[in-house]
Amino acid sequence: MAFFDDLRRRVTASGQNAIQKTRDMTEISKINSLISERENSIDAACLRIGKLYAELHREDFEAGFAEDIASISRDEEKITELRARIMAIRGTTLCVSCGSEIPASAAYCENCGARQKTNAGLIPCPGCGQPVRADSSFCQFCGKPIAAPAAAPDDMNWTVADPEPDRPEPAPDESAPEGESVTDTADKEGEQG
């Protein structure tokens, strides 16, 4: 019987030892999870600090940040170009008022209702292909310089050319007094007014 009692004690001790080890491993796992949460929180805070620094100090950064700031600027330009390419493929553009993505052919924004500029007076950007105003110095989508043509017509500013100076006088009108042309009558009315 002593053998069985001894065996029972050993089994019980081993079982309790295994249970305690399982509890310890569970507790260590929970603690490691809490540590990971805190490390992730620190990483997120560092990321926010870095983004804020990059936004606030684009022009006055410390010497050690020059390479990273330049890299951020290059990546942002590339992202803008790639987004413009996506919009060109989709046939969309950005609303002139709220910046929402809308169909390029839309006369009004479906989000804010703002009237959109027509394509007259627009040229494709040499960098990304998006339509930009011909008188722009830089593309609003990718930031590339725009080499505008000498004179791009704008459909909102059409003017009637002055009549040629050597054109013949208009024929007399029945409503004008005899011997006076329509232009003479108009000139007299202008002097009186």
URZI-V480829 format. One record per residue. RES is the residue in one letter. D_CENTER is the distance of its C-alpha to the mean C-alpha in whole Angstrom. Layout:
# URZI-V480829
[[RES & D_CENTER] [RES & D_CENTER]]
This chain:
# URZI-V480829
[[M & 85] [A & 84] [F & 82] [F & 80] [D & 79] [D & 78] [L & 76] [R & 74] [R & 74] [R & 72] [V & 70] [T & 69] [A & 68] [S & 66] [G & 64] [Q & 63] [N & 62] [A & 60] [I & 59] [Q & 58] [K & 56] [T & 54] [R & 53] [D & 53] [M & 50] [T & 48] [E & 48] [I & 47] [S & 44] [K & 43] [I & 43] [N & 41] [S & 39] [L & 38] [I & 38] [S & 35] [E & 33] [R & 34] [E & 33] [N & 30] [S & 29] [I & 30] [D & 27] [A & 25] [A & 26] [C & 26] [L & 22] [R & 21] [I & 23] [G & 22] [K & 18] [L & 19] [Y & 21] [A & 18] [E & 16] [L & 19] [H & 21] [R & 19] [E & 21] [D & 24] [F & 25] [E & 28] [A & 29] [G & 29] [F & 25] [A & 25] [E & 24] [D & 22] [I & 20] [A & 20] [S & 19] [I & 16] [S & 15] [R & 15] [D & 14] [E & 11] [E & 11] [K & 12] [I & 10] [T & 7] [E & 10] [L & 11] [R & 8] [A & 9] [R & 12] [I & 12] [M & 11] [A & 13] [I & 16] [R & 15] [G & 15] [T & 12] [T & 10] [L & 7] [C & 10] [V & 11] [S & 12] [C & 11] [G & 7] [S & 9] [E & 9] [I & 12] [P & 15] [A & 15] [S & 18] [A & 18] [A & 19] [Y & 18] [C & 16] [E & 17] [N & 16] [C & 16] [G & 19] [A & 17] [R & 19] [Q & 16] [K & 17] [T & 19] [N & 19] [A & 22] [G & 21] [L & 18] [I & 19] [P & 17] [C & 15] [P & 18] [G & 15] [C & 13] [G & 15] [Q & 12] [P & 14] [V & 14] [R & 16] [A & 20] [D & 20] [S & 17] [S & 18] [F & 14] [C & 12] [Q & 8] [F & 7] [C & 9] [G & 11] [K & 14] [P & 17] [I & 18] [A & 22] [A & 22] [P & 25] [A & 28] [A & 28] [A & 25] [P & 27] [D & 25] [D & 26] [M & 26] [N & 28] [W & 31] [T & 34] [V & 38] [A & 40] [D & 43] [P & 46] [E & 48] [P & 51] [D & 54] [R & 53] [P & 56] [E & 57] [P & 56] [A & 59] [P & 61] [D & 60] [E & 62] [S & 61] [A & 62] [P & 65] [E & 67] [G & 67] [E & 64] [S & 60] [V & 57] [T & 56] [D & 59] [T & 59] [A & 55] [D & 56] [K & 58] [E & 56] [G & 54] [E & 56] [Q & 58] [G & 54]]
